[in-house]
């Protein structure tokens, strides 16, 4: 049942005939002050998806004792302790709320499999009690206790984790947190963890140390690092099951480590280093299974070169270049596209803010000519951003 009642009285009237309701989707209503107590009659309700703005809008949430799926969206900041009564709950999605702290009773949800929360929420004490948990999204480790971080490592069924803030710099007196995080991640990496998404300035250091401590082949299949890392850690070579990787690198080197990953199919590589007239060379060795390559450059003088036999299974190439791109070596910023034997599509994103119009047009012409000359005749999509702020010829 979907609810978009304009008046609370209408919902109250409808509630008298829905004692056997199993699914309820509630849209926001300014005239509806709370979930009516009459809904406590819905003893068989399994799914509740609601948009509310006030904490007291969910004060009856503990009545839905058979609930298996609960999604809340809106401006609420506090979840009632009653949430611990939902002993059959399997999915709790609070990602689109303003929740600042999880109630202590959250760790009583023994059947909880999916927990999605905003990034500002710290890992709760007693998290190790959630032994059924498989997906944990949005947790903040920086503000968590050392004990709770150690508890994270006891959740050996975790398949997918998204962590916020691994910035455990020694200057911040967080060495205990860093040690606990390495301990827990190393345990998860050798259990069931398949997807890891991390945002934090020291993320690569913590993950590399966790891999060393792990001491075995990890089942990890997806790794996304949202912050720039200095270079590719050598320990990444042990991620032999990795299928997807997204990483931003601040220094030269390490590409040979990534090219050795036998299962890698999707790579997003962002770079932010300026070396005059430097090309990142993609050789014919490695990247044997790569299907999708997303290359982003924030630098102004770095190019790409594909050698014969490079990325033999690559089908989709996406290039994102910023307004400072001024690569002047013969051949343009990308050379050797014709060596990508399986190429089907090219997407070019140009950030033109402040760039000279003739430079932008020249770069587009280079890529367009390469696409036309390619034996596969790959499709080409070009998008300009900030086009209205390009420099005119007389400027």
Secondary structure as the mmCIF struct_conf table of DSSP 4:
data_model
#
loop_
_struct_conf.conf_type_id
_struct_conf.id
_struct_conf.beg_label_comp_id
_struct_conf.beg_label_asym_id
_struct_conf.beg_label_seq_id
_struct_conf.end_label_comp_id
_struct_conf.end_label_asym_id
_struct_conf.end_label_seq_id
STRN STRN1 UNK A 2 UNK A 3
BEND BEND1 UNK A 6 UNK A 7
HELX_RH_AL_P HELX_RH_AL_P1 UNK A 8 UNK A 15
TURN_TY1_P TURN_TY1_P1 UNK A 16 UNK A 17
TURN_TY1_P TURN_TY1_P2 UNK A 19 UNK A 20
STRN STRN2 UNK A 23 UNK A 26
TURN_TY1_P TURN_TY1_P3 UNK A 30 UNK A 31
BEND BEND2 UNK A 34 UNK A 34
HELX_RH_3T_P HELX_RH_3T_P1 UNK A 37 UNK A 41
TURN_TY1_P TURN_TY1_P4 UNK A 43 UNK A 44
STRN STRN3 UNK A 47 UNK A 52
BEND BEND3 UNK A 54 UNK A 54
HELX_RH_3T_P HELX_RH_3T_P2 UNK A 55 UNK A 58
TURN_TY1_P TURN_TY1_P5 UNK A 59 UNK A 60
HELX_RH_3T_P HELX_RH_3T_P3 UNK A 61 UNK A 63
TURN_TY1_P TURN_TY1_P6 UNK A 65 UNK A 66
STRN STRN4 UNK A 69 UNK A 74
BEND BEND4 UNK A 75 UNK A 75
STRN STRN5 UNK A 78 UNK A 78
HELX_RH_3T_P HELX_RH_3T_P4 UNK A 81 UNK A 85
TURN_TY1_P TURN_TY1_P7 UNK A 87 UNK A 88
STRN STRN6 UNK A 91 UNK A 93
TURN_TY1_P TURN_TY1_P8 UNK A 95 UNK A 96
BEND BEND5 UNK A 97 UNK A 97
STRN STRN7 UNK A 101 UNK A 101
HELX_RH_3T_P HELX_RH_3T_P5 UNK A 104 UNK A 108
TURN_TY1_P TURN_TY1_P9 UNK A 110 UNK A 111
STRN STRN8 UNK A 114 UNK A 116
TURN_TY1_P TURN_TY1_P10 UNK A 119 UNK A 120
HELX_LH_PP_P HELX_LH_PP_P1 UNK A 121 UNK A 121
STRN STRN9 UNK A 122 UNK A 122
HELX_LH_PP_P HELX_LH_PP_P2 UNK A 123 UNK A 124
TURN_TY1_P TURN_TY1_P11 UNK A 125 UNK A 126
HELX_RH_3T_P HELX_RH_3T_P6 UNK A 127 UNK A 129
TURN_TY1_P TURN_TY1_P12 UNK A 131 UNK A 132
STRN STRN10 UNK A 135 UNK A 140
BEND BEND6 UNK A 141 UNK A 141
TURN_TY1_P TURN_TY1_P13 UNK A 142 UNK A 143
BEND BEND7 UNK A 144 UNK A 144
HELX_RH_AL_P HELX_RH_AL_P2 UNK A 146 UNK A 152
TURN_TY1_P TURN_TY1_P14 UNK A 153 UNK A 154
TURN_TY1_P TURN_TY1_P15 UNK A 156 UNK A 157
STRN STRN11 UNK A 160 UNK A 164
HELX_RH_3T_P HELX_RH_3T_P7 UNK A 170 UNK A 172
TURN_TY1_P TURN_TY1_P16 UNK A 173 UNK A 173
HELX_RH_AL_P HELX_RH_AL_P3 UNK A 175 UNK A 189
TURN_TY1_P TURN_TY1_P17 UNK A 190 UNK A 192
STRN STRN12 UNK A 195 UNK A 199
TURN_TY1_P TURN_TY1_P18 UNK A 201 UNK A 202
HELX_RH_AL_P HELX_RH_AL_P4 UNK A 203 UNK A 214
BEND BEND8 UNK A 216 UNK A 216
STRN STRN13 UNK A 222 UNK A 229
BEND BEND9 UNK A 230 UNK A 231
HELX_RH_3T_P HELX_RH_3T_P8 UNK A 234 UNK A 238
TURN_TY1_P TURN_TY1_P19 UNK A 240 UNK A 241
STRN STRN14 UNK A 244 UNK A 249
BEND BEND10 UNK A 250 UNK A 252
HELX_RH_AL_P HELX_RH_AL_P5 UNK A 255 UNK A 259
TURN_TY1_P TURN_TY1_P20 UNK A 260 UNK A 260
TURN_TY1_P TURN_TY1_P21 UNK A 262 UNK A 263
STRN STRN15 UNK A 266 UNK A 271
TURN_TY1_P TURN_TY1_P22 UNK A 276 UNK A 277
STRN STRN16 UNK A 278 UNK A 282
BEND BEND11 UNK A 284 UNK A 286
TURN_TY1_P TURN_TY1_P23 UNK A 288 UNK A 289
STRN STRN17 UNK A 292 UNK A 297
BEND BEND12 UNK A 300 UNK A 301
STRN STRN18 UNK A 302 UNK A 306
HELX_LH_PP_P HELX_LH_PP_P3 UNK A 307 UNK A 307
TURN_TY1_P TURN_TY1_P24 UNK A 308 UNK A 313
STRN STRN19 UNK A 316 UNK A 321
TURN_TY1_P TURN_TY1_P25 UNK A 323 UNK A 324
BEND BEND13 UNK A 329 UNK A 329
TURN_TY1_P TURN_TY1_P26 UNK A 330 UNK A 331
BEND BEND14 UNK A 333 UNK A 333
STRN STRN20 UNK A 334 UNK A 335
HELX_RH_3T_P HELX_RH_3T_P9 UNK A 337 UNK A 339
TURN_TY1_P TURN_TY1_P27 UNK A 341 UNK A 342
STRN STRN21 UNK A 345 UNK A 351
TURN_TY1_P TURN_TY1_P28 UNK A 353 UNK A 354
STRN STRN22 UNK A 356 UNK A 356
HELX_RH_AL_P HELX_RH_AL_P6 UNK A 357 UNK A 373
BEND BEND15 UNK A 374 UNK A 374
TURN_TY1_P TURN_TY1_P29 UNK A 375 UNK A 376
STRN STRN23 UNK A 379 UNK A 385
BEND BEND16 UNK A 386 UNK A 386
HELX_RH_3T_P HELX_RH_3T_P10 UNK A 387 UNK A 389
BEND BEND17 UNK A 390 UNK A 390
STRN STRN24 UNK A 391 UNK A 391
HELX_LH_PP_P HELX_LH_PP_P4 UNK A 392 UNK A 392
TURN_TY1_P TURN_TY1_P30 UNK A 393 UNK A 394
#
